[in-house]
Amino acid sequence: MKKDIHPEYHEITVVMTDGTTFKTRSTMGKEGETLKLDIDPKTHPAWTGGAQHLVDSGGQVARFNKRFKGMGV
């Protein structure tokens, strides 16, 4: 492995949106810094299965539904 080409790998603290914390190792920041998350797996709909909605830009969803309404899927 080449010397002096890799970033420093150190311990940081991660603060979740609900205030819980955990320690991990990262190349972000400096030793002992804190990473505060705005979105995390405990609250984001992509991981929690929360409400989903389609954004119909230019009627694309309406055209799709009209085109494939008889498919019965």
N, C-alpha and C positions, 0 to 999 in steps of 0.2 A: 504494500500500500504506500502511495506517495505521501510524504510528510507535508504539512502546512497547506493542504488543499481542502480539508474537510472542516465544516463549521464546528464550533464547540458544542458538545452534547452535555447538558446539565439538567438539574431538577428544577421544575417550576410548579406553581400551584394553579389549578384550574378551578374557577368558581362557576357553578352551574346557575341557571336562571332562578332556581328556587333557593339559592344561598348555600347549598351543600358544596363542599370542596373535596378535592383529591389531589394528590401529588403524582406527577408523571415526569418523564424525561423528554426533553425537546431541544431543538436548536434555536427556538424562538427566544428573543430577549437575552437576559443575563441570569445567572444563578440566583434563585430565590424570587424572581419576578412572579407576578400574578397575571393570569389570562382570564378575563371576565367574559363569559359567553352571553351573547344577546339571544341566540337560538341554540337549543341543544336537543338531543334525542328524546328527552323526557317531555318536551312541550311542542315540538315541531310536528305538524300534521303528517308529514311524509313518514314518520316513524310511529306515530300514535294512532294512525287510521282516522284522524279527525275529519271534519266536514270537508268535502271536496266540491269544487264547482268548476264549470267550464267557462272560459272567457270566449265569447263569440265575437271574434274580430272579423268584421265584414260579412257576417252571415254565413260563415263557413260551416258552423255546427248545424244551422238550419238546412243548408244545402245538403250536407251529409245525411241528416235524418230523412229528408225528403227523398233522396236518391235510394237509400237502403231501408225504407220503412217496411217493405214487404218481406224482408229476410227472416223475420221471426226469431232473431237471436236473443 
